[in-house]
Each structure stands twice: as structure tokens, then as C-alpha cells.
Amino acid sequence: MYAVARVATRTFKPSIFVAFLLAAVFIYTATFHSSTSWSWPGDCVFAPRRHKQPLGWMPPDIKPLDRKQCRPNETHFAELKERYQLQDDFKYAKRLVQFSRNPQLRRESLTKLPQPMFPSGRNLPLKWSRLDPEIDLCSDPIEVSVSASNFPQNVDASAFIFGVSTTYQRFEENRTPYINDWAYWLTDGAGRSNGGTLLLTLSDATDEQLRVARRLLRQVGIDADVQASTAPDMAVRYLYLVPAMLSHRKRLEKKWFVLCDDDTFFPSMHALAQKMAEFDHTAEMYIGALSEEVYAVLRHGPQAFGGAGVFLSYTTAQRVAGLFDECSSAEKLHEAEEQGDRLLLQCISRNPDVVLTALDNLWQLDMSGDPAGFYESGRQPLSLHHYRSWHHAVPGHMATVAYACGEDCILQRFQTTDDYIISGYSIASYPHGIKFAAHQIESTFRTVYTNEGGSFDYKFGPQRPSLLGTGRKDAWELRESARQEDGSILQTYVRKGDDPRWVDKNNVPLDKDDGVIELLWTSAIFSR
């Protein structure tokens, strides 16, 4: 509750008031600018550095929770049924997650909560038709403390220009997800650029198609330049991104020239900018990540795998651009086995003093099958890849929680006392208890290069056995995440009753009913 001050009816003396105000300003200024360690309370966030004033004691755009979201809504249930092709009377549960931002905390891979997912058996997933229309689905909130990490709304990405090469057909077929994903890491989420620049080259595109693509990107706030790419070989089109970025009108404003794929995603732009600031951008730098799959590394050598993002300093990019014709010849293309990443490495290696600087948490993700083991591991990735092809994930929806909770909340894990783990990728239930080492990755995925085991061990360490099909794990996986009008974040997790993963050793389903669990994330400041 907010206290209301009573104002005494005494004579007001302006001189005393002015003196008091000046003294207060002096004390505040001296305190704030002194060498004494100072920290704002946990829910204070700051505007972009060009403003430098605090935005307030809560995440930006967060307002008091609209309690209408806490009541069962048949219209919403009908929309869920249609959108995810659910059974007529699927099971449903909703939980309110109240987070407190604390500058004294650091992000942990797994945080154990002193409370259950479903208190005393209440709010358990029930057939939606049986829900009391007057029930408060937000009662008994899950309370979590998180670090006071930065928000995507105020990142400064002006040091980067990103080059992406794809075909017009791929862009057109995936236009909405591409633009939504790129907008997350290239804008403030409200239609304004965050300073990062996108150079998109499209092959097999007409002038009109290039104009349409440019307009669509700029409509959502992306600082984009769209060009035609005419080279017949994909590897050459990829290498051409370097001279194309070096010809961009903003090239002198940039420190890092980044090559990435059309399905590369950068979930934590603040963390990426901070990490890259540790390197000397005036030196010849070639920064990226090896594949997680050891056989890919043995086959291709110590090259940066482009899907994870390849970061070139200006001097390195300048030298590659100057050698483009020579490096992209038919002979060099044959030597590179028509691989764009290797073609780039061959060109950079003309200077033997420049070798790859491998950066942790850039992820190529050369894996197929069920990627849950990686995404449920509590890691804080700087980049993600292959999530629309070799495996399926929705990083744009995983990252949405950062708009309210901060970047550290992305894929952060919370374990409840009734053996659930909320990871931002899934809500996993362990009916026989959490008896495994949670710091180890569950071996749910497989390699695309070999049938031999152990191919991921050099990167992940030995993985624990998969729990799929054992009856020891059940999971609702994130399908959608949306910012609400009050600033809260609504996450929708879906489980299908006929999913072959959620069965016991006798192939009996753990639950034959489809189910949805929704988490509503909001700041705990409004319940204090």
C-alpha cells in the first residue's frame, strides 16, 4: 500500500524550502558521483546511455497486473485449441511468476525455489471445461529472485553490421519469422533501431522484390540495406558479404563486421556487446565458434562456423575485401569444397598470424533430433543456429521474457519443490524425482555426421542418459510468448497426449490428454 502524507497547514516559507532543496540536491550529487560503491534498488533500470537517467523502480513498460488475465476465458481456450490443434477438452493451468530484480545476484544455471509449482495440489492442469469461471488462476504466485540484468529495449548495438545472404524464395517463405527474429536483436522492440545495421543480400530477386524486402524490414525499425546477389555459388555469395559490408555507408562507424546465416539468432545483445568490447577491434581479429560436433571440426579444421556468427575487425574485413577476386576463384572454391566458411578461412589465412579466436557461448548447434538437452541446460547463449532446420526451437519466443525480466532470464532454470524445472524452453515434470545431476546435459539430440557416440563430449562433457520414453520425464514445451498491454509476459507451453516421448518403459502414455500451461511473468514490485 502507498502511504498518503498529511500536509500541515503552517505558513509556507519559500526561502527555507529552497535551502532544503539545494542541500538535498548537493547530497544526492555528491553521493552518486563519489567513489563510494552505489547501487540502485533491484527494480531500477536505466535508459539508453544517451539519456543516462533512471527509468524507474521496475522493468520498463511494466504496469500493475491486469487481473482479467487471471480468470478462465473460453474465447482464449478456443484460440489455443485452434492454434495448436488440441483435443476438444484439453487440460489447462496458469501460474503467475513474480520476479524481483536484485543487483546483488548473479545469474545461476539452476535456482532452487522453496515452493512448489502447484501448491497443495491446487491449480493442477484440469480439463478447461471444469474450471470455475471465478477462480483466480494467479493466486499463490511463484516468486523468483533474478539478477538486475540489462533489457533489450536499451541496448547499443551500433558497433555491429551484420551480413546475411539468402535466396529470395527462402526470405519470402519465412518472411514473418525472419523479420520477427531479426527485429528482436536489431531493434528496441518498439519499432526503433538499436544501432545495429543489417546488410541482406538476396539472390534471384527482382528490383521490386528488393524494394519490398527493404520496406518490410524498415517498417519494424531494422536499419536494413537490401541488395541483389548474382554469384551462382552460395559460398561466393557468402564471401561477398565482406566487401559488401565494407562498401556500406556506415562502415566507418562500425567496429565489427559479422557474417551469419538467415537462421542465426542473438538472444542477449547486451552480453554480446560487452563480450566483444573485450577484444581490440583495431587489430586483425577473426572471432567465432567451432562446431560442437568433433567430427565436423576434424573434417573442416579450425574455422569459425558461420551459423554461430563470424566477427571480423575492420582491418581483417578490409584485407578480405581486397583479396575477394583471388579468394573466390574457381580454384579456391574447389579447394574449399564450395563451403563458404572454409573459403573465408582460406582468405584470412593468407596472413598466417591471424588465427581463429574461439568464443564460448556462440553456438553453431550442429545437432538434430530433440534439442531439449541443450536448451534445458541453463546455458546463457550469445548466439543460436539451425533452429528451423536441423532441429526445432523458437528462440524469439524464448527471449521475449527479457523485455520484462532482463536478458539473464532467458533460458534460466528454476526448480520447484514438487520436481518441476522451468527453463524457458519447457516446463518439465519429473514424476519420480530429480535424481540426476542437473548440471549435465541430457543426451536427447544426435549428431548429423556419424553414428558413433561421444562426438559432443569435447564441448559439452559427458552427457547424462536421455529420459525420453522412460516415464521419468514429462514436458510442456514453449510454443509462444507475447508481451501484454500491462507489460507482463505470457508464455504458452504445450504438451500433446500422443507425443511418443512422454511414455513409460511399456510405451504407456503418462497422460493421454493434450495440455497447456501458461506462465504470466510480472514484476513483484506491485505486490509489495
N, C-alpha and C positions, 0 to 999 in steps of 0.2 A: 504494500500500500504506500502511496505517496503522502507524505505529511504536508498539511497546508499551514503555512505560517500565519499567525495573527499579527497584524500591524498595529502598534500602539499609536494613539492619537496625540503624540507630542509634537512640539514645534520642530519643523524640519530646518536644519542648518546646512546650507549648501557647502560652506567652507569646510565643515567637519567631514561631510560626505566625500568631497573631492580629495581631501588629505588622506582619508581612509582608502579610497580607490587607488590613488597613486602609490601608497605604501603596498597595497596588495599586488599591484602590477609589478612593482620592483622586486618583491619577494618571489613572486612566480617566475619572473625572468631570470633572476639570479639562480634560483633552484634548477630551472630547466636547462640552463646553459652552463652550469657548473660541471666540474669533473666528477661530481658525485653520481654514482650509478642511479639511474632513474628509469622506472618502467611504468607505463600506463596500466590501469586495471585490465583484466583479461579480455574484456569485450570491446576494448577500444581498437579502432582500425584507422589507418591513415589514408589520406587522399594521395593521388599520384604525386611524385616528387616535385612536379611543377607547382603544386599548391602548398604542400607540406603542413597543412593544418589537420588536426584530428577530425574524423568524420563523426565520431560519437562513441558511445559505450557498447556498441553492438555491431554485428556484421552489417554492411551497407544494404539498404533496401529492406531490412527486416522490420516488420511491424508486429503489433500484438496478434496472436494467432486467431484466425477466423474460425470460431468454434463450429461453424456449419460443416467444416471438413471432418468433424469428429462424429457425425451422425451417418448411419447407413443410408445409402442413396440408391434406389432401384435403377435410376437412369444411368448412374455410374456403373452399376453391376452389368447392365445390358451392354454398355460400351465395352467393358472388359471382355465379356463373353464373345462379342463380335470380333474384337481386335485380335484376340489370342485363340480364337476357335476353341472355346472351353465348353465343357458339358453344361447342360441347362441349369443345373443347381450345383455349381461348384462351391468349394469351401473358401471362406474368406476370413481374414483377420487384418486388423490395422493396429499399429503401435506408434505412439508418439515418442520420438527421440529428442530429448532436451540436452543440448550441448552447452558446456561452459568453456570459454576460451581462456586459457591460463598461460601467461608469458613465461612462467617458471617451468612449464612442462616441455619435454621434448617428445617427439613422435616415437612411439614404440610399435614394433611389428604386431604385437598382440597385447591388448589391455584386458585384464580380467575384471569383470564388473561384479559388485556384491549383490546383484539382484538377478532374478530370472527373466527370461524372455516373456514368459506367460505366468504372471503372479498367481499362485494358488490354483492353477488350472484355469483361471479366467482368461477371457479374450482368445482362447484357443481357436484355431480355424474351425468354423462351423459352416454348414450349408447356409448360403446367404439368405435363403427364404426363411430360415429360422431365427434370424437376427431380430431382436427387439428394435423397432424403429426409433425408440427413445434412448437407446443405450449410448453411453459416451465412450466411443472407441479410443479416445485419447486419455482415458483415466490410467492411473498408475504408470506414468511415463518412464521410459528407460533413460536414466541420467548418465551422461558421459562427460568426462573432462578431456579436453583436447588442447593441443598447443595453439598458441596465437599466431598461426602461420598466415602468410600473405594470401590475398584474394586475386583471382584472375581479372577482376574489374580494374585493377590499378597497376598492372604490370607494364614495365617499359621494355618493349622488345625492339627498340629502334636500332640495336646493334646488328640485327639479323636481316638478311634477304634469303628467302627460301626458293629454290628452283625445283619445279615438278614438271616432268614430261609424261604425257599420256596421250591416248588417242581420243579423238572427239567422240567416238562411239562409246568408249568407257565413261567419259565425262557425262554424256547425255544419259546413259543408262543408270548412272549412280549420282545424278546431279544433286538431288536433295541431301543424301547422306554426306557426299563430299563437301558441299558448301557448309552444312551444319558443323561438320568436324573441323574444317579449316577455320570457320568463324570462331570456334572456341579458343584456338591458340593464336589467332591473328586479330582479334577484336576484344573490346571490353565487355562483350555480351549485351551491349545496348546500342549496337549499330555504329560504333566508332572504332577506328583503327587503334591498336595498341602500339603502333610504331613499326611493327614488323611488316616486311614487304614480301609479296608473293609474285614470282615470275612463273607463269604457267605457259608451257608450250604444248600445242595440240597438233597432232598430225591428222591429215585427211580432213581438214576443216576449211570451210569457205570463209571469205571475209565477213559475211553476215553472221555466221556461226561464231566467229571470234568476237564480234561486237556483242552478241547476245551473252556469251560467257563472261565477258568483261563487265557488262552491265549487271548481271546477276550477282557476281562477286562483290562489286562495289555497293550494291543495294544493301548488303548486310554489314557493310563497314570495312570490308577487306581492302587494303591498299594493294590492288592487283594490276598487273600488266599481263595481257594475254597475247601470245604471238603464235604464228604458224611455225611448224617444224616440218621440213621437207625431206630430211635424210631418210633413206629407205631402211636403214638398220637401227634397231632400237638402242643398241649400245652407243652408236654415234650420236643419236638424239639425246641420250643421257649425258654424254661428254660435252655436247654443245651447250648445255645449261651453263657451263662455266664462262665461256666468252659472252654468252647472252647476259648473264648477271653482271659481268664486267662492263657491259655496254649500257647498263641501266642508268637512268639519270640520277639516281640516288646512290650510286656506287661509292662515292667518296664519303658518304655518311655512315657506311656500314663497316663493321669490324669482322663479321663472319659471313661467308658465302656458303650456304647449306644446300646440299643435294639430298633429296629424299624422294620417296615414292608417293603415288597418289593415295596409298593406304598407310601412310605414316602418321602417327598421332603423337602430339607433345602435350601430356596432361598437366605438367607443372612448369609453366613458363618462367615463373619467378625463380624456381630452383635451377632451371636450365641456364637462365641468365647469370645467376650467381656462380654456378659452376664454371661457365665459360669465361667469366671475369677473372678466374684464377690463372688463365693462360695469357701469354704475351701475343696479342693479335698483330703486333708489328713484325714478329718473326715468321719464318716459314713453318706453318703448322698444318698438320694433316691429322684430324681427330675423328674418331668414330668408334665402332664396336666390331669385334669379331662375332662370328656366329656362335650360338650356344651349343651347336652340334659339332662335335670334334671332327667328324669325317668331312664336314664342309670346310673346316679350317685346313685340314690336311690336303684337301683337294685344291682349294683356291689360294692358300697361303695367307700371309699376314696382311690382309686387305681389310679396309673398312667396308662392311656390308651396308649398302645404300639404304635399305629399308629402315635401318635404325637411325639414319641421319649421318651425313658426312660433312664435317665442318672444316672449311678451308679459310686460312687467313688471307688477307688481301694479296700479300706477296706470292703465296702459293697459287692462288687463283690467277694472278696476273701471268705467272710463268706458264701455267697450263694453257691459258688462253693464247699465249704467244706460240705455243707448240701445237695448237689444235690440229692444223692440217697434217702435220707429220705424225702426230699421235693417233689420228683417226684414219690413216691409210689402210688400204686393203690388207697389206702385210701385217700391220699392227692389230687389225681387227681379227685376223686369223690367229695370231699369237694369243690373243685374249679369249679365244673360243667364243667370240661375239658376246662376251659378258661386259656390261658397262662398268661395273665396279673394278674389274681387272684392267680394263682399258684405262681407267683413271689412275690406277696404281702404277701401271707401266709408264704413264706420262710423268707422274710425280717422281718416280724412281730414277728419272734422268739425273736428278740430284741425289746421290747416294746418302747424303747427310740427312735427308728428310725421310723419316720412317713414321709409321702409324703410332699415334698416342691413343691407346685404348682407354675408353671412358666407361666406367661402371654405370649401370642403370640406363644405358642406351640399349634397347632390346630389339634384335632382329626377329626373334621368335620363329626360328626355323623348326616348327613342330606342327603336327597335325593331330586330328582326333579331338578329344576333350581337353581343352586348355585349363580346366579348373585348377589343377595342381599349381600352375604358375600364378593365376590371378587371385587365388585364395591364400597365397603365401605371405601376404602382408608387406610385400616389397613396395617401394616408392619409385616407380619408373620415371625416367626422363623422356623416354620415347617408347612407342609400341608399334608393331607392324604385323602384317599378314592376318589381321583380324577379320577380313572379309573373304579370305581365300583358303589358306591352309587350315585355319580354324575359325570359329565364330565367336565374336565378343562385341560389346557395344561401349567402347571407351568414352565416347562423347557423353553417354548417359552415366557412366561410372564417375566421370569428372564433374558432373553438374553440381554435386553436393558442395564443391569448393566455393561456389558463389555465396553460400551462407556460412559454411563451417571453416573454410580455408583450405589451401592446397594439401596440407598434411592429412586431411580427412579422406583423401582419395585412396581407396583400397586399404584403408586402415582397418584392422580387425578388432572386434570386441567379443569376448567370450562371456556368456551368461552362466549363472549357477545351475541352470537346467540343461546344460550341454548343447547350447546353440552357439554358432560363431557367425556373426555378421561381418561380412568382408567388403561390401560394396560391389562385389561380383555376384555374391549369392548370400542367402541365409541358409546355412547348413545345420541340420539336426543330427546328433549322434546318439541314437536311442540306447546304445549300450555303454555310453560314456566316452569321454575324450581320454583315451588311454595311450595315445600315440604322442610322439614328440612333435609338437605343433610348429617348431622352427624348421622342420624338414619339409621339403616339397613332396606332395602326394604324386605318385607316378601315374597320372591319368592320361598323359599325352604320349605320342610316339614319334619316332624320327621319320623323316621322309627320304633319308639317304641309305639306310641299312636296316636289316632286321636284328642286328647284334645289339645286345644290351649295353648299358653303361656309357652310351655316346654323349649324354648330357652331364656326366659326373664332373668333368673338369670345370664346368661353370656353376652347377647347382650343388655339387657334392652328391653323395649317395641319396637317392630318393626313397621315401618310405613306400610300402606297398599300397596299391590302389585299393580303396574301399568300395569301388563300384561293384554292384552285384553281390555284395556280402551281407546286406541287411544291416550294416553298421553305420550307414550314412544315408540321409535323405536331404534333398536340397530344393529350394525355390531360387531360380536364377533371375538376375536383373534383366528386365526387358525394356524398361522405360524409366526416365527420371525427368521431372519437369519442375520449373520454378513457378510457384503460386503467386497470386496477386499480393499476398501479405509477406512475400519474401521467403516463405518456407519452401522446402524442397520435398516433393512427393516422389518416392521411389516405389516402383511396382515390380515385385518378384513373382514369377510364375513357375508352377510345377505341374507337369502332366501325369495323370494317373497311369498311363500306359508307357511311360518312359522306362526302357529296359534297364536303365542304370539303378533304379530305385526298387530293387527286388532283393529277396534273401537268397541264400545259397540254393534253395529249392526252386528258385525262379518265381516265387510267390510275391506279388506286389506288396510293398509296405503300406500303400493306401491306393485304392483303385480310383479315388476321386481326384479330379483336377483341383488345383488350389491356387489362391493368390494371397500373398502377404504384402501389405503396403506399409512403408515406413514414412512418417512425416517428420522431417528434421526442422527444428526451430531453436532459436536461442533461449536458454534457460533464464535470461535476464528478465523476461516478462512474468516469471513465476516466483521471483524472489520477494 
